[in-house]
Amino acid sequence: MSSLVDRLWYSRNRPLGFLAPLAWLYRRIAASRRRKALKNRAPALTAPVVVVGNITAGGTGKSPLTAWLVTQLRNAGWHPVILSRGYGGKSGQYPLFVNADSNARIAGDEPVMLARATGCPVVVDPQRLRAAHYAIDQRLGDVLVCDDGLQHYALPRDIELAVFDASRGLGNGASIPVGPMREPAERLNSVDYIILNGSTGAGARRHSQFSGVQHSAIYTMNLNPMYLLHLASGAQVPLAKLVGQNLLAVAGIGNPARFFATLSALGAQVRPRAFADHHRFKPSDLKTDAGEWLVMTAKDAVKCQDFAPDNAYALMIEAQLPAEFGRRLLSQLARWRQQHPIKSSPLAAASVATERDHHHG
């Protein structure tokens, strides 16, 4: 699946060029929806909103970046809440509050993964603005981080981050379905930060695909493997145990090839098996040969926990970004806080009250 997507979208060629009229129609409809949404956008919220997203289809590293962001925010004294669409899940009602014990089939794989990885409250709703109002009304925190919401223009936002897989870039530069573009490259001129997963900012500025983008805030993100998590026991297994080990590696993510390459680079003998993004795994998908370990992503593990075999592990990763980026983003939020007195923010007031109760408890 991944190699097919790479050939159709993420190369210089355009084998689907005969679908150009549909790509033209997609661009027209997307532009019209954006204009309408911006015209009717709700007033700014009483908490700052940070949106993480991209302008290309496929996996780029949005969720690891979201996890990194909320950790940085919490370390700086903020109380972040994650908003998510909840792809792959189906709930009977929204907004849906998600925690580490939530069912991924109901809430979606990424929200449950983020809740487990960060310990932050997560609110799922296809209508992200409704999720934001729920977080505010329930006083869950004082800053909202929307995972994969760049095109959800009904949601007001204060900071935008666009994430790219540096090895894929903009692909062939064409709009869906000819290429991977959700929006034209010029959209990047209006975001606050461009994050490149797996490359350097300087290299990106020289990249021909970014030649039309005038941006001074391009930063590198690296996804570093940390350890293997044994699904049955919760034990952490050192990565050194992968050297020479035969694996069945399964991945239902946007860019499975990156996951397989990571395991190979760690010294494992990898038998890859890719599935569609947000695939609903069943036990038959996880059958290994004699002597093999089963290794999957943390995103897939939340869906397989209940029926994974004893030889199943999740590869746990951690995003790393430049300290300068963290300081710059936190400075923006500090300015927002100065411009919005705490008495005007129910979320902020609730957070202060919670801290006061904690210290006096």
Phi, psi and omega per residue, in radians:
M1 nan -0.817 -3.111
S2 -1.112 -0.748 -3.132
S3 -1.133 -0.585 3.107
L4 -1.173 -0.783 3.109
V5 -1.079 -0.744 3.128
D6 -1.058 -0.707 -3.109
R7 -1.230 -0.677 -3.064
L8 -1.400 -0.623 -3.000
W9 -2.065 -0.697 -2.960
Y10 -1.809 0.812 2.986
S11 -2.415 3.054 -3.122
R12 -1.254 -0.390 -3.082
N13 -1.432 2.853 3.118
R14 -2.269 1.283 -3.117
P15 -1.089 -0.336 3.099
L16 -1.707 0.397 -3.098
G17 -1.014 -0.473 3.123
F18 -1.128 -0.221 3.092
L19 -1.625 0.270 -3.099
A20 -0.933 -0.682 3.095
P21 -1.042 -0.638 3.096
L22 -1.197 -0.648 3.098
A23 -1.118 -0.711 3.085
W24 -1.074 -0.761 3.133
L25 -1.130 -0.708 3.115
Y26 -1.040 -0.806 3.135
R27 -1.056 -0.738 -3.121
R28 -1.120 -0.799 -3.123
I29 -1.145 -0.759 -3.137
A30 -1.093 -0.734 3.135
A31 -1.149 -0.694 3.136
S32 -1.136 -0.755 3.122
R33 -1.109 -0.678 3.138
R34 -1.120 -0.818 -3.139
R35 -1.049 -0.753 -3.131
K36 -1.147 -0.754 -3.128
A37 -1.156 -0.712 3.132
L38 -1.156 -0.636 3.125
K39 -1.149 -0.638 -3.079
N40 -1.807 0.275 -3.073
R41 -1.075 2.476 3.127
A42 -1.160 2.769 3.083
P43 -1.062 2.783 3.112
A44 -0.986 2.560 -3.096
L45 -1.493 2.972 -3.117
T46 -1.549 0.285 3.003
A47 -2.499 2.560 3.113
P48 -1.178 2.562 -3.119
V49 -2.092 2.165 3.065
V50 -1.920 2.128 -3.108
V51 -1.873 2.224 3.056
V52 -1.888 2.246 -3.136
G53 -2.889 -2.852 3.080
N54 -2.690 2.984 3.107
I55 -1.936 0.158 3.055
T56 -2.109 2.680 3.069
A57 -1.411 2.655 3.096
G58 1.844 2.998 -3.088
G59 -1.318 2.280 3.124
T60 -2.241 -0.211 -3.104
G61 1.888 0.424 -3.108
K62 -1.104 -0.792 -3.067
S63 -1.162 -0.770 3.049
P64 -1.047 -0.629 3.087
L65 -1.160 -0.729 3.092
T66 -1.029 -0.781 3.114
A67 -1.076 -0.720 3.103
W68 -1.096 -0.770 -3.106
L69 -1.054 -0.849 -3.065
V70 -1.183 -0.520 3.063
T71 -1.155 -0.772 3.109
Q72 -1.107 -0.718 -3.139
L73 -1.120 -0.755 3.141
R74 -1.145 -0.689 3.102
N75 -1.121 -0.442 3.141
A76 -1.589 0.091 3.073
G77 1.723 0.011 3.071
W78 -1.460 2.918 3.102
H79 -2.175 1.499 -3.009
P80 -1.323 2.597 3.003
V81 -2.163 2.332 3.139
I82 -1.685 2.298 3.029
L83 -1.865 2.428 -3.086
S84 -2.538 2.633 3.036
R85 -1.231 -0.602 3.139
G86 1.388 0.712 3.121
Y87 -0.982 2.443 3.119
G88 1.554 -0.198 3.123
G89 -1.857 2.852 3.126
K90 -2.594 1.837 -3.127
S91 -1.814 2.681 3.104
G92 -1.335 -0.292 3.128
Q93 -2.659 2.615 3.082
Y94 -2.326 2.678 -0.021
P95 -1.153 2.693 -3.117
L96 -2.120 2.119 3.073
F97 -1.412 2.289 -3.055
V98 -2.122 2.358 3.009
N99 -2.300 -3.021 -3.042
A100 -1.097 -0.370 -3.103
D101 -1.677 0.034 -3.092
S102 -1.203 2.725 3.134
N103 -1.479 2.138 -3.093
A104 -1.139 -0.477 3.112
R105 -1.177 -0.452 3.125
I106 -1.637 -0.810 -3.023
A107 -1.547 -0.391 -3.007
G108 1.778 2.631 -3.045
D109 -1.236 -0.775 -3.082
E110 -1.155 -0.742 3.098
P111 -1.041 -0.744 3.141
V112 -1.185 -0.719 3.085
M113 -1.027 -0.779 -3.126
L114 -1.169 -0.666 3.107
A115 -1.097 -0.716 3.135
R116 -1.235 -0.693 -3.058
A117 -1.283 -0.549 -2.999
T118 -1.940 -0.443 -3.036
G119 1.314 0.112 -3.139
C120 -1.531 2.653 3.015
P121 -1.128 2.473 3.124
V122 -2.200 2.352 3.096
V123 -2.099 2.184 -3.115
V124 -1.859 2.346 3.055
D125 -2.944 2.270 3.046
P126 -0.983 -0.509 3.058
Q127 -1.685 1.676 -3.044
R128 -1.070 -0.530 3.103
L129 -1.135 -0.695 3.097
R130 -1.125 -0.676 3.069
A131 -1.088 -0.702 3.133
A132 -1.110 -0.776 3.119
H133 -1.122 -0.630 3.091
Y134 -1.100 -0.798 3.127
A135 -1.050 -0.678 3.125
I136 -1.208 -0.830 -3.107
D137 -1.100 -0.624 -3.118
Q138 -1.523 -0.045 3.107
R139 0.945 0.936 -3.086
L140 -1.459 -0.346 -3.104
G141 -3.132 -2.885 -3.082
D142 -2.282 0.128 3.003
V143 -2.615 2.394 -3.080
L144 -1.875 2.249 3.115
V145 -2.045 1.988 -3.076
C146 -1.676 2.036 3.130
D147 -1.490 2.061 3.136
D148 1.120 1.142 -3.119
G149 -2.384 0.369 -3.041
L150 -1.107 -0.631 -3.130
Q151 -1.631 0.054 3.141
H152 -1.560 1.339 -2.941
Y153 -1.275 -0.207 3.072
A154 -1.148 -0.376 -3.138
L155 -1.540 2.025 3.038
P156 -1.058 2.583 3.129
R157 -2.512 2.655 -3.132
D158 -1.863 -0.495 3.138
I159 -2.429 2.354 3.107
E160 -2.111 2.383 3.062
L161 -2.169 2.242 3.066
A162 -1.891 2.208 -3.047
V163 -1.929 2.417 3.107
F164 -2.266 2.553 2.851
D165 -1.357 1.995 -3.009
A166 -1.100 -0.533 -3.126
S167 -1.284 -0.410 -3.129
R168 -1.721 -0.574 -3.135
G169 1.005 -2.333 3.133
L170 -1.634 0.178 -3.130
G171 1.076 -2.368 3.138
N172 -1.484 0.048 3.047
G173 1.371 0.036 -3.096
A174 -1.642 2.739 3.115
S175 -1.345 2.728 3.020
I176 -0.971 2.341 0.145
P177 -1.672 -0.034 -3.129
V178 -1.217 -0.642 -3.139
G179 -2.442 -2.949 -3.021
P180 -1.617 0.049 -2.956
M181 -1.339 2.112 3.004
R182 -1.406 -0.588 3.125
E183 -2.469 2.797 3.131
P184 -1.170 2.749 -3.106
A185 -1.019 -0.509 -3.130
E186 -1.063 -0.354 3.104
R187 -1.032 -0.476 -3.107
L188 -1.163 -0.382 3.128
N189 -1.178 -0.273 -3.092
S190 -1.801 -0.090 3.119
V191 -1.477 2.815 -3.122
D192 -1.402 -0.641 -3.087
Y193 -2.466 2.521 2.969
I194 -1.969 2.183 -3.115
I195 -1.985 2.192 -3.139
L196 -1.879 2.045 -3.115
N197 -1.449 1.808 3.038
G198 1.732 0.327 3.091
S199 -2.567 -3.025 3.122
T200 -1.890 2.628 3.116
G201 -1.041 -0.717 -3.131
A202 -1.096 -0.723 3.119
G203 -1.107 -0.644 -3.131
A204 -1.166 -0.675 -3.135
R205 -1.115 -0.510 3.140
R206 -1.480 -0.260 -3.073
H207 -1.149 2.286 -3.049
S208 -1.064 -0.520 -3.120
Q209 -1.190 -0.362 -3.125
F210 -1.813 0.208 -3.041
S211 -1.134 -0.473 3.131
G212 -1.558 0.059 -3.091
V213 -1.780 2.034 3.117
Q214 -1.694 1.721 -3.045
H215 -2.521 2.420 -3.114
S216 -1.853 0.021 -3.077
A217 -2.173 1.205 3.084
I218 -1.904 2.156 -3.066
Y219 -2.234 2.753 -3.136
T220 -1.653 2.448 2.972
M221 -2.176 2.304 3.033
N222 -2.033 2.389 3.090
L223 -1.768 1.888 -3.045
N224 -1.761 2.214 3.043
P225 -1.140 2.421 -3.087
M226 -1.906 -0.886 -3.121
Y227 -2.961 2.979 2.997
L228 -1.683 2.399 3.074
L229 -1.839 2.048 3.095
H230 -1.294 2.047 -2.969
L231 -1.152 -0.614 -3.072
A232 -1.266 -0.666 -3.036
S233 -1.896 -0.321 -3.045
G234 1.396 0.106 -3.120
A235 -1.283 2.553 3.073
Q236 -1.614 2.228 -3.102
V237 -1.967 2.238 -3.132
P238 -1.060 2.580 -3.129
L239 -1.131 -0.410 3.140
A240 -1.042 -0.420 -3.141
K241 -1.190 -0.239 -3.133
L242 -1.366 -0.366 -3.038
V243 -1.064 2.075 3.131
G244 1.376 -0.049 -3.089
Q245 -1.400 2.351 3.048
N246 -1.371 2.285 -3.074
L247 -2.232 2.535 2.734
L248 -1.737 1.966 3.137
A249 -1.782 2.094 3.122
V250 -1.977 2.526 -3.116
A251 -2.661 2.123 3.022
G252 -1.939 1.105 -3.064
I253 -2.249 3.079 -3.073
G254 -1.199 -0.559 -3.126
N255 -2.364 1.330 -3.084
P256 -1.117 -0.470 -3.109
A257 -1.039 -0.628 3.121
R258 -1.119 -0.704 3.126
F259 -1.122 -0.792 -3.140
F260 -1.115 -0.703 3.136
A261 -1.128 -0.639 3.115
T262 -1.091 -0.789 3.135
L263 -1.125 -0.705 3.106
S264 -1.109 -0.707 3.132
A265 -1.138 -0.416 3.099
L266 -1.457 0.020 3.037
G267 1.742 0.085 -3.116
A268 -1.445 2.716 2.998
Q269 -1.658 1.812 -2.890
V270 -1.739 2.218 2.909
R271 -1.844 1.787 -3.005
P272 -1.444 2.546 3.006
R273 -2.487 1.895 -3.081
A274 -1.677 2.496 3.068
F275 -2.178 2.942 3.080
A276 -1.121 2.662 3.103
D277 -1.000 2.389 -3.133
H278 1.154 0.427 3.126
H279 -0.974 2.421 3.062
R280 -1.574 1.764 -3.057
F281 -1.218 2.649 3.004
K282 -2.289 2.827 -3.061
P283 -0.939 -0.618 -3.121
S284 -1.143 -0.353 3.100
D285 -1.275 -0.263 -2.951
L286 -1.946 0.291 -3.103
K287 -1.352 2.213 -3.107
T288 -1.877 2.831 3.013
D289 -1.441 2.908 -3.131
A290 -1.015 2.284 3.090
G291 1.499 -0.116 -3.131
E292 -1.497 2.589 2.874
W293 -1.653 2.681 3.026
L294 -1.828 2.115 -3.121
V295 -2.187 2.336 -3.119
M296 -2.391 3.069 3.079
T297 -1.414 2.830 3.077
A298 -1.100 -0.578 3.120
K299 -1.122 -0.707 3.118
D300 -1.333 -0.520 -3.071
A301 -1.090 -0.587 -3.109
V302 -1.163 -0.352 3.115
K303 -1.614 -0.317 -3.030
C304 -1.887 -0.064 -3.015
Q305 -0.921 -0.728 -2.998
D306 -1.314 -0.387 -3.084
F307 -2.258 0.175 3.137
A308 -1.181 2.489 3.117
P309 -1.239 2.999 -3.074
D310 -1.169 -0.321 -3.120
N311 -1.692 0.383 -3.065
A312 -1.672 2.394 3.136
Y313 -2.376 2.697 2.991
A314 -1.977 2.371 3.057
L315 -1.476 2.006 -3.117
M316 -1.613 2.279 -3.101
I317 -2.127 2.892 3.113
E318 -2.478 2.316 3.107
A319 -1.379 2.493 3.038
Q320 -2.233 2.289 3.141
L321 -2.340 2.810 -3.119
P322 -1.097 2.502 3.115
A323 -1.058 -0.561 -3.141
E324 -1.045 -0.708 3.116
F325 -1.083 -0.795 3.128
G326 -1.056 -0.763 3.141
R327 -1.114 -0.717 -3.098
R328 -1.142 -0.770 -3.139
L329 -1.166 -0.736 3.126
L330 -1.130 -0.572 3.086
S331 -1.143 -0.692 3.073
Q332 -1.055 -0.769 -3.141
L333 -1.193 -0.604 3.082
A334 -1.106 -0.680 3.095
R335 -1.153 -0.669 3.085
W336 -1.041 -0.777 -3.109
R337 -1.117 -0.653 3.109
Q338 -1.143 -0.585 -3.102
Q339 -1.471 -0.178 -3.113
H340 -2.240 1.645 -3.123
P341 -0.911 2.562 -3.037
I342 -1.059 -0.510 -3.118
K343 -1.174 -0.315 -3.130
S344 -1.560 -0.059 -3.061
S345 -2.045 1.861 3.108
P346 -1.003 -0.647 -3.129
L347 -1.147 -0.824 -3.109
A348 -1.124 -0.721 3.129
A349 -1.088 -0.709 3.126
A350 -1.121 -0.678 -3.134
S351 -1.147 -0.719 3.101
V352 -1.101 -0.729 3.130
A353 -1.108 -0.700 3.137
T354 -1.101 -0.776 3.136
E355 -1.117 -0.689 -3.131
R356 -1.114 -0.790 3.123
D357 -1.083 -0.651 -3.126
H358 -1.140 -0.774 -3.091
H359 -1.255 -0.466 -3.132
H360 -1.671 -0.066 -3.103
G361 -1.312 nan nan
